[in-house]
Structure formats: C-alpha cells, structure tokens
C-alpha cells in the first residue's frame, strides 16, 4: 500500500507514504506529520507502524517514527527532519546504524 487514508475537515485524504515526514505519539493520540498538514488519530503509534514499510520508516524513539526520505541530518541525540529536531533513543540510534552505513 503506497497511500494511507486520514480524515481531515470532514473528508478523507489519501496521503502518499512518501509525503509522511514523521509520526509522533502524543498521550493517547498519534500525530502524523506530512509535507502539507498534520493529522491526529486515536490509533496507537505501534498500529500505524505495522502499515508502514520497514525499509522506509525508522523508529528512533518510543514516541517517534521517521521517514528515511526526509532525514536531513543526524546528531548525537537528535535527528533533523524539516528543520525540526526529534530525539533519538539509544535503541533508535542502534536502528539507525542498522539502516544506514554510519561511518564514525
């Protein structure tokens, strides 16, 4: 599946996966941040992750899943996506190393 369907302003939006920047767990909601807008869903982050291709999305923190297409930089404790710094956990850093050839 290359598109996900989200409800926004009383209508259903078809969102291509390539437009998703990142997903964030916000209390009991999940926030999907795309190139054009944000969607708030009652679906848990882990359930959303099951519908995303593992080769394109990386869980960098218990609260964040990011798209590899939109990563602009990687710091020691954060990742840069669309000028926003998102935290990286130790386990997330390990997953980044598995997905990328990180030369140190």
N, C-alpha and C positions, 0 to 999 in steps of 0.2 A: 504494500500500500504506500503510495507516494504522497498522499494527502490525508489530512485529518480534518474532521468537521467540528467546528465550535459554534456555539450560539452567541450572538452579539447583537444587541439593539433589536431584539425581536425577529431576527432572521438567522439562518445558518450560513456560516462562512466556510468555504473549502480552503484550507490553508496547506500549501505545498510544504513538505517537510524541510525543503531547502531554505524556506523563509523563517524557520524557527531559530532564534538566537540561543535561548536557554529556557529551562523550566525551573521553577522555584517552589519549594514547599513553604506555604505561609499559614501557620497554625493549622486549621482543618481544611484549608483550601490549597489548590495548586495554581500557580500563575504561569501561564505560557506567554513568553515574550517573543514576539515576531518582529520582522522588519517594519511592519505597518502599525501594529497595535498590541495590546495586552489582553489576555483572556483569563478570567478567574473561573475555576472549575471546582466542583465538590469531589472530583475524582482524585484519589491519592496519587502522589508522585510515582510510587512504585508501579501502579497500574498503568499509568501513562507510559512509563519506561518500557513496559512489555510490548507496546505498539510502535516503538521506535527501533530502527535498525542499529544494532550494537556497533557496527563498523563506522557509523556516522555520529553517534552520540556517546558522551563520556560522563559518567557520574564522578564529579570532582569533590563532592561534599555530600553529607546526608541530606542537605537541603537543595542541592543544585545538580542539574544535568545540563551539559552544554553541547552545542553543535560544533563538530570539528571544523566545519566550513567557516565559522565566524570567529575563531580564536585569532586574536591579533597579537598576543604576547603572553608569555608565561613568566611570572616572577617566582620568588621562593615560597610565598604564601598566598599568592593570588593568580588569577588568570584574567586577561583583559579581553572583553567582548563588547563591541560597540561603545568604547570609551567608558565602560563600567568594569570596576574591579570586583571579581567574585572570589570568595575564599576557597582555598584548596586544603583539604584534609590530608593527613599522611597517607591514608589509603587511596585517596584521589590522586595524589602525586604518583603513587605506585602504578595506578591505572594509566595515567598519562605516559609514564615511561614505557608501559606495555604497548600503547597505541602509537607512540611516536618514537623515533630513534633520537633520544635526547643525548647529545654529546656534552660531556662535562669536562 
